[in-house]
Amino acid sequence: MALDLPDFPWDQLVPFKQRAAASEGGIVDLSVGSPVDPTPEVVRRALADATDAHAYPQVAGTPALREAIADWYGRRQGITLTADQVLPTIGSKEFIAGLALWLGIGPGDTVVFPEAAYPTYELGAALVRAEALAADDPATWPDTTRLVWLNSPGNPDGRVLSVEQLRAAVARARELGAVVVGDECYAELGWEPPYDTAPTPSILDPRVVGDSVDGVLSVYSLSKQSNLAGYRAAFVAGDAAVLADVLAVRKHTGMMPPLPVQQAMVEALADDTHVQQQKTRYRARRNMLRRALEDAGFRIDHSEAGLYLWATRGEPALDTVSWLANRGILVAPGTFYGPAGAEHVRVALTASDDRIAAAAQRLASARRLAGS
C-alpha cells in the first residue's frame, strides 16, 4: 500500500509564476529560500584542494570535521561538546525526514512540530505512519509523543523561541520520554535585538537543558550562512546515545557526506568573517523589502530572524499571492506551512540586490496607483 504522503504544494504556484514572468522587467522570484550569492572563496578552495577523494569517506565525519563542529558550538553558542556528540549530515532535510524512522517510531506514536512549519516534519511522520501533530503549546502534547521538532528561528515565520520557551519544551519532552530536536539553521541570521549581534538561543544551551543534553538534539545547516546549499553541508549535535543509534543506521545505509564537502565544512565553520559579510547583504535586502511591503499596506509578523518576511494584508493567502504576481513578484502562500498561515505569505530575501530593488520599486508603484 502506498504511503499517504503530504501534498507537494509547489505545483500550485505554476500559474502565478507564469503570470509574474509575463510582467515587464520579468519575474522577481521571492518564493524559495535558495541562496543566490557566491560561495565564499575560502570554502571553494578547500573543496578543490580535497578532490583527490579516492577512498570512501567516514559516515561519522573526519576527526577534523567533528572537532570543527564542536568548536563552532563552543565559539558561537557557548556550548561544550565532545566528538561523539556531533555528526555531519547530507544537508539537514534528509535528517529531518528520516529521524523518525531511525528512532523506531511508528503507528501509534506521535510526532509534534510547529503550527507554522515547512512540510518535512510532517513528511517524516508520514514515512513511518505515525500521527503528525502541529502544536506549539507543550501542555497539549499527548502521552504518545515520541519526537518533537522545534524550529527557531522559524521557517516560514522567522519566530525566535526564547530560552524560557525552549526550556519548557525540553522539560515536557523529557516528561514524555520523547526526543526533542531544535532545527536552528538560521541562528546566525538574527535581525531584531538582541539577535542582531549574537546567534539566537540554541536548544543545547545549558540554560535550556541544565547539565545534561539527554534526549536533546540540535540540527544546523551551512546552506544559509555560508551559501552552501549546493554542497548539502549540515550537522546534528547533542545526546551521544541517540546519535550513536542514528550513526549505526547511517553506516548501514551508506549516508556518507562526500570527503571534499567535509573538508569544505571545516573551513566554513572556522571562518566567521564570510558569515558576517553575508548577513550584511541580507540585512540591506531585508530593510529595503520590509519598508516597501509596509508602505504598500502589508503587516510583517514575527520575522525577528531568518531569510523570510512573514507578511499579511489580512486576506486569504492566495489572494495576496495573486496580487503580487500581477506586479511580477512571486511569493509562497502561508497555506503551504499549515492552517496558521491562512492569511500570510512568505517573502524570501534570497534574491540579488537588483531584483530586491525591482520588487521594492514595483511595490512603490502599486502604492502610488492606489493613492491616485
C-alpha positions in Angstrom: 0.0 0.0 0.0 1.4 3.4 -1.0 2.3 5.8 1.8 -0.2 8.6 2.4 2.3 11.5 1.9 1.5 15.2 2.3 0.8 17.1 -0.9 3.9 18.6 -2.6 2.5 22.2 -2.7 4.8 24.0 -5.1 3.0 22.9 -8.2 0.2 25.2 -7.1 2.5 28.2 -7.8 3.0 27.4 -11.5 0.2 29.7 -12.8 1.2 32.5 -10.6 4.8 32.1 -11.7 3.8 32.3 -15.3 1.8 35.4 -14.7 4.7 37.1 -12.8 7.1 36.1 -15.5 5.0 37.9 -18.1 5.4 41.2 -16.3 7.5 44.0 -17.8 11.0 43.5 -16.5 10.5 39.8 -15.7 9.8 37.9 -12.6 11.2 38.7 -9.1 11.1 35.3 -7.5 10.9 35.6 -3.7 9.2 32.2 -3.3 12.1 30.0 -2.4 14.9 30.5 0.1 17.8 29.3 -2.2 21.0 31.4 -1.8 22.0 33.5 -4.9 25.3 34.9 -3.7 28.7 33.3 -4.4 30.1 30.5 -2.2 33.0 32.0 -0.2 36.4 31.6 -1.8 37.9 30.0 1.3 35.3 27.3 1.1 35.6 26.7 -2.6 39.4 26.5 -2.4 39.1 23.9 0.4 36.7 21.8 -1.7 39.1 22.0 -4.7 42.1 21.0 -2.7 40.3 17.9 -1.4 39.1 16.5 -4.8 41.6 13.6 -4.6 38.9 11.6 -2.7 39.5 8.0 -3.9 38.5 6.3 -0.7 35.1 6.0 0.9 34.5 8.9 3.4 33.6 8.4 7.0 29.9 8.5 7.8 30.7 9.9 11.2 32.9 12.6 9.6 36.6 13.1 9.8 38.1 13.9 13.2 38.9 17.4 11.8 35.2 18.0 10.9 33.9 16.7 14.2 36.3 19.0 16.0 35.3 21.9 13.8 31.6 21.3 14.6 32.2 21.1 18.3 34.5 24.2 18.2 31.7 26.1 16.3 29.1 25.4 19.0 31.6 26.4 21.7 32.6 29.6 19.9 29.2 30.8 18.7 26.8 29.3 21.3 28.9 28.7 24.4 28.1 25.0 24.3 30.7 22.4 25.2 30.5 19.2 23.1 32.7 16.2 22.5 33.4 14.4 19.2 30.8 11.7 19.9 28.1 14.4 20.4 28.3 15.6 16.8 27.5 14.1 13.4 27.6 15.5 9.8 24.6 15.0 7.6 24.0 15.4 3.8 22.1 18.6 4.2 19.6 19.0 7.0 16.4 18.0 5.1 17.3 14.3 4.8 17.9 14.1 8.5 14.6 15.8 9.4 12.7 13.4 7.0 14.5 10.3 8.3 14.9 10.7 12.0 11.5 9.2 13.0 12.3 6.1 11.0 15.8 5.8 12.5 14.4 6.2 16.1 12.0 3.3 15.5 8.9 5.5 15.7 5.8 4.1 14.0 2.0 3.7 14.2 0.5 4.7 17.5 3.3 7.2 18.1 3.1 11.0 17.7 5.5 13.4 16.0 5.0 17.0 17.1 6.1 20.0 15.0 5.3 23.8 14.9 1.9 25.1 13.9 3.6 27.1 11.2 6.2 24.8 9.7 7.7 23.7 6.4 6.4 20.3 5.3 9.3 18.0 6.0 8.4 17.4 9.7 5.0 16.1 8.7 6.6 14.0 5.9 8.9 12.3 8.4 5.9 11.2 10.4 4.1 10.0 7.3 7.0 7.9 6.2 6.6 5.8 9.4 2.8 6.1 9.6 3.0 7.9 12.9 0.5 10.6 13.9 1.5 14.1 12.9 0.6 16.9 15.3 1.1 20.6 14.7 1.1 22.1 18.3 3.2 24.9 19.8 2.0 24.6 23.4 3.9 21.8 25.2 0.9 21.3 27.5 -1.1 19.9 24.6 1.5 17.3 23.5 -0.1 13.9 24.1 1.4 10.9 26.0 2.1 9.2 22.7 4.6 11.8 21.7 8.0 10.3 20.8 9.6 13.0 18.7 9.3 16.8 19.0 10.5 19.2 16.4 11.2 22.8 17.3 12.2 25.4 14.7 13.8 28.6 15.9 14.3 30.8 14.0 11.2 29.6 12.3 10.6 28.8 8.7 8.3 30.4 7.4 7.6 33.0 10.1 11.0 34.0 11.5 9.9 33.5 15.1 12.6 33.1 17.7 11.9 30.9 20.8 13.3 32.3 24.0 15.4 30.4 26.4 12.3 30.1 28.6 10.2 28.7 25.8 12.9 26.2 24.8 13.3 25.1 28.4 9.6 24.5 28.8 9.6 22.4 25.6 12.6 20.3 26.7 11.1 19.7 30.1 7.8 18.5 28.6 9.6 16.3 26.1 11.6 14.7 28.8 8.5 14.1 30.9 7.0 12.2 27.9 10.2 10.3 27.1 10.4 11.9 23.7 13.4 13.1 21.8 13.3 16.8 21.1 15.2 18.4 18.2 15.8 22.1 17.6 16.1 22.9 13.9 18.3 26.0 14.1 19.7 26.6 10.6 19.0 30.4 10.7 20.6 31.0 14.1 23.3 33.4 12.7 20.7 35.5 10.8 19.0 37.5 13.6 17.7 41.0 12.9 15.9 42.3 16.0 17.8 43.0 19.3 19.4 41.1 20.9 19.7 38.7 17.9 21.2 41.3 15.6 24.6 40.9 17.3 24.6 37.3 18.5 23.2 33.9 17.4 19.6 33.1 18.5 19.4 30.7 21.5 20.2 27.0 20.9 18.2 24.2 22.4 21.6 22.8 23.7 22.2 25.9 25.8 22.9 25.0 29.4 20.2 27.4 30.4 17.7 25.2 28.5 18.9 21.7 29.1 20.6 22.0 32.5 23.7 19.9 33.0 22.7 17.2 30.5 21.8 17.0 26.8 19.9 13.7 27.3 17.1 13.4 24.7 18.0 16.7 23.0 19.5 17.4 19.6 20.3 20.5 17.6 20.3 20.4 13.7 22.3 23.0 11.8 23.0 23.8 8.2 25.6 25.8 6.4 23.4 26.4 3.4 22.2 29.8 4.6 25.0 31.4 6.5 27.7 30.2 4.0 25.8 29.9 0.7 26.4 26.2 0.7 23.0 24.9 -0.3 24.6 23.1 -3.3 27.1 21.3 -1.1 24.5 19.7 1.2 26.5 20.5 4.3 24.9 20.2 7.7 25.2 18.5 11.0 23.5 17.4 14.2 24.7 17.6 17.8 23.6 16.7 21.3 22.8 13.4 23.0 25.6 11.0 22.2 23.5 7.9 22.8 20.8 9.0 20.3 23.5 10.0 17.8 25.2 6.6 18.2 21.9 4.9 17.2 21.4 7.2 14.3 25.0 6.7 13.2 24.6 2.9 13.2 21.7 3.2 10.7 23.5 5.7 8.6 26.5 3.4 8.3 24.3 0.6 7.1 22.7 2.8 4.5 25.9 4.4 3.3 24.9 8.0 4.1 28.4 9.5 3.7 28.9 13.2 3.3 31.5 13.4 0.4 35.0 13.9 1.7 35.6 17.2 -0.3 32.4 18.6 1.3 33.6 17.6 4.7 36.9 19.5 4.2 35.0 22.5 2.9 32.8 22.4 6.0 35.9 22.5 8.2 37.0 25.8 6.6 33.5 27.3 6.6 33.0 26.6 10.3 36.3 28.2 11.2 35.7 31.4 9.3 33.2 33.9 10.8 34.1 36.8 8.5 32.2 35.5 5.5 29.2 34.8 7.7 29.0 38.4 8.8 29.6 39.7 5.3 26.6 37.6 4.1 24.5 38.8 7.0 25.2 42.4 6.0 23.9 41.6 2.5 20.8 40.1 3.8 20.2 42.9 6.2 20.3 45.5 3.5 17.8 43.5 1.3 15.6 42.9 4.3 15.4 46.6 5.2 14.5 47.6 1.7 11.9 44.9 1.2 10.3 45.3 4.6 10.0 49.0 4.2 8.4 48.6 0.7 6.0 46.0 1.9 4.8 48.0 4.9 4.5 51.2 2.7 2.3 49.1 0.4 -0.1 48.2 3.2 1.4 44.9 4.4 1.9 44.0 8.1 5.0 42.0 9.0 4.6 39.5 11.8 7.4 37.8 13.8 10.4 37.8 11.3 12.9 38.5 14.0 15.4 36.3 12.3 15.9 34.1 9.2 15.6 34.6 5.5 11.9 35.5 5.2 9.4 38.1 5.9 6.0 36.8 7.2 3.7 39.2 5.6 -0.1 39.7 5.5 -2.7 42.0 4.0 -5.5 40.5 6.1 -6.9 38.4 3.3 -6.6 34.8 2.1 -3.0 33.9 1.3 -3.6 33.0 -2.4 -5.3 36.4 -2.9 -2.1 38.1 -1.8 0.0 35.7 -4.0 -2.2 36.7 -6.9 -1.9 40.5 -6.1 1.9 40.2 -6.0 2.1 38.1 -9.1 0.2 40.8 -11.0 3.1 43.0 -10.2 5.7 40.5 -11.2 6.6 39.3 -7.7 6.3 35.6 -6.8 6.0 34.6 -3.1 4.9 31.4 -1.2 1.4 31.3 0.3 1.3 30.7 4.1 -1.1 27.8 3.5 2.0 25.8 2.4 3.0 25.8 6.0 -0.2 24.9 7.7 -3.5 26.5 8.7 -1.6 29.1 10.8 -0.6 30.7 7.5 -4.0 31.1 6.1 -3.6 34.9 5.7 0.1 35.2 5.3 2.7 34.9 2.6 6.4 34.0 3.0 8.7 36.5 1.2 12.2 35.4 0.8 15.3 37.6 1.0 17.3 35.3 -1.3 17.3 37.4 -4.4 20.1 39.6 -5.8 20.3 43.3 -4.8 18.9 44.4 -8.2 15.9 42.1 -8.0 15.1 43.1 -4.5 15.3 46.7 -5.6 12.9 45.9 -8.5 10.4 44.3 -6.1 10.6 47.4 -3.9 10.0 49.7 -6.9 7.0 47.7 -8.1 5.5 47.8 -4.6 6.1 51.6 -4.5 4.3 51.9 -7.9 1.4 49.9 -6.6 1.1 52.2 -3.6 1.2 55.3 -5.8 -1.5 53.9 -8.1 -3.7 53.0 -5.1 -3.3 56.6 -3.8 -4.0 58.3 -7.2 
